Amino acid sequence: MITLQPISEENYEKVLKLRASEDLVSPNWHSLAEAYVSLKRAVDKNKMCSAYMPFAILCNEDVVGFAMLNFDDSNYFGSGDFFWLSRLMVDEKHQRKGYGTSAMKLIIDFVKSKPNGCGAKYLYTSYGSNNPEASSIEGTAKTYANLGFVKTGQMLGEEEVVRLELHK
Ligand SMILES: CC(C)(COP(=O)(O)OP(=O)(O)OC[C@H]1O[C@@H](n2cnc3c(N)ncnc32)[C@H](O)[C@@H]1OP(=O)(O)O)[C@@H](O)C(=O)NCCC(=O)NCCS
């Protein structure tokens, strides 16, 4: 069974050992450092929703992936407040077993539940690579499209922006 676990003393070292193409996703050490920095910013601004929420993805007892998201009230994409999925990765050894899709369903339920009282119409994410030699984005694109994410036509650098409408 796939579950999400907030990053903790028990799981962070296992998360740091996970590997996926760095053409497609930042290494987990970088994401955890970003989460740490964002926490201070959120406390300073008294906006806890805006802090990154990093999660280990578990298959039964095994840590198999990592995801990170936050709430953003900057109207960055022109559609009001939104949730932003900044990372999703499943370790190379465990890809194509349905874990990424199952984890995403839990993430979607989580944001629909208005964590810390924060709600939004859309969950946004992006995928792609600045490296023309990069690994294929086919699996990433398919994972999001299967879940109902649609392209917005916007780009973040070389990355295609997609979003899911949460409350239809
Ligand atoms: C994207 C990612 C999280 C998907 O996780 P996963 O556990 O492998 O995905 P699933 O097994 O749930 O597969 C989801 C769909 O993608 C397809 N897929 C997955 N990997 C694929 C690949 N390499 N090539 C083609 N299709 C692929 C699956 O066949 C499935 O589609 P289907 O049900 O229509 O057959 C994982 O591939 C990954 O970590 N990629 C690198 C990092 C990345 O790109 N992250 C997202 C941007 S930050």
PDBQT file of the ligand as one rigid body, heavy atoms in Angstrom, charges set to zero:
ROOT
HETATM    1  C1  LIG A 201       7.125  10.807 -12.969  1.00  0.00    +0.000 C 
HETATM    2  C2  LIG A 201       7.297   9.647 -12.003  1.00  0.00    +0.000 C 
HETATM    3  C3  LIG A 201       7.169  10.174 -10.578  1.00  0.00    +0.000 C 
HETATM    4  C4  LIG A 201       6.201   8.617 -12.270  1.00  0.00    +0.000 C 
HETATM    5  O1  LIG A 201       6.279   7.613 -11.273  1.00  0.00    +0.000 OA
HETATM    6  P1  LIG A 201       5.986   6.077 -11.609  1.00  0.00    +0.000 P 
HETATM    7  O2  LIG A 201       5.772   5.381 -10.324  1.00  0.00    +0.000 OA
HETATM    8  O3  LIG A 201       7.066   5.565 -12.487  1.00  0.00    +0.000 OA
HETATM    9  O4  LIG A 201       4.620   6.196 -12.451  1.00  0.00    +0.000 OA
HETATM   10  P2  LIG A 201       3.481   5.091 -12.662  1.00  0.00    +0.000 P 
HETATM   11  O5  LIG A 201       4.073   3.726 -12.558  1.00  0.00    +0.000 OA
HETATM   12  O6  LIG A 201       2.347   5.435 -11.763  1.00  0.00    +0.000 OA
HETATM   13  O7  LIG A 201       3.110   5.356 -14.194  1.00  0.00    +0.000 OA
HETATM   14  C5  LIG A 201       2.240   6.396 -14.575  1.00  0.00    +0.000 C 
HETATM   15  C6  LIG A 201       2.061   6.360 -16.086  1.00  0.00    +0.000 C 
HETATM   16  O8  LIG A 201       3.268   6.771 -16.721  1.00  0.00    +0.000 OA
HETATM   17  C7  LIG A 201       3.764   5.744 -17.602  1.00  0.00    +0.000 C 
HETATM   18  N1  LIG A 201       5.216   5.736 -17.498  1.00  0.00    +0.000 N 
HETATM   19  C8  LIG A 201       5.960   5.771 -16.370  1.00  0.00    +0.000 A 
HETATM   20  N2  LIG A 201       7.263   5.789 -16.693  1.00  0.00    +0.000 NA
HETATM   21  C9  LIG A 201       7.332   5.778 -18.050  1.00  0.00    +0.000 A 
HETATM   22  C10 LIG A 201       8.397   5.809 -18.985  1.00  0.00    +0.000 A 
HETATM   23  N3  LIG A 201       9.688   5.848 -18.576  1.00  0.00    +0.000 N 
HETATM   24  N4  LIG A 201       8.107   5.799 -20.312  1.00  0.00    +0.000 NA
HETATM   25  C11 LIG A 201       6.828   5.787 -20.730  1.00  0.00    +0.000 A 
HETATM   26  N5  LIG A 201       5.753   5.765 -19.879  1.00  0.00    +0.000 NA
HETATM   27  C12 LIG A 201       6.019   5.743 -18.566  1.00  0.00    +0.000 A 
HETATM   28  C13 LIG A 201       3.147   4.459 -17.063  1.00  0.00    +0.000 C 
HETATM   29  O9  LIG A 201       3.079   3.474 -18.077  1.00  0.00    +0.000 OA
HETATM   30  C14 LIG A 201       1.785   4.951 -16.606  1.00  0.00    +0.000 C 
HETATM   31  O10 LIG A 201       0.887   5.125 -17.706  1.00  0.00    +0.000 OA
HETATM   32  P3  LIG A 201      -0.238   4.028 -18.062  1.00  0.00    +0.000 P 
HETATM   33  O11 LIG A 201      -0.968   3.738 -16.769  1.00  0.00    +0.000 OA
HETATM   34  O12 LIG A 201      -1.106   4.757 -19.058  1.00  0.00    +0.000 OA
HETATM   35  O13 LIG A 201       0.508   2.857 -18.589  1.00  0.00    +0.000 OA
HETATM   36  C15 LIG A 201       8.677   8.953 -12.177  1.00  0.00    +0.000 C 
HETATM   37  O14 LIG A 201       8.779   8.483 -13.514  1.00  0.00    +0.000 OA
HETATM   38  C16 LIG A 201       9.870   9.843 -11.887  1.00  0.00    +0.000 C 
HETATM   39  O15 LIG A 201      10.319   9.909 -10.744  1.00  0.00    +0.000 OA
HETATM   40  N6  LIG A 201      10.394  10.513 -12.937  1.00  0.00    +0.000 N 
HETATM   41  C17 LIG A 201      11.574  11.384 -12.800  1.00  0.00    +0.000 C 
HETATM   42  C18 LIG A 201      11.283  12.659 -12.051  1.00  0.00    +0.000 C 
HETATM   43  C19 LIG A 201      10.200  13.527 -12.683  1.00  0.00    +0.000 C 
HETATM   44  O16 LIG A 201      10.115  13.697 -13.878  1.00  0.00    +0.000 OA
HETATM   45  N7  LIG A 201       9.354  14.107 -11.782  1.00  0.00    +0.000 N 
HETATM   46  C20 LIG A 201       8.284  14.996 -12.185  1.00  0.00    +0.000 C 
HETATM   47  C21 LIG A 201       8.694  16.398 -12.375  1.00  0.00    +0.000 C 
HETATM   48  S1  LIG A 201       9.330  17.150 -10.890  1.00  0.00    +0.000 SA
ENDROOT
TORSDOF 0
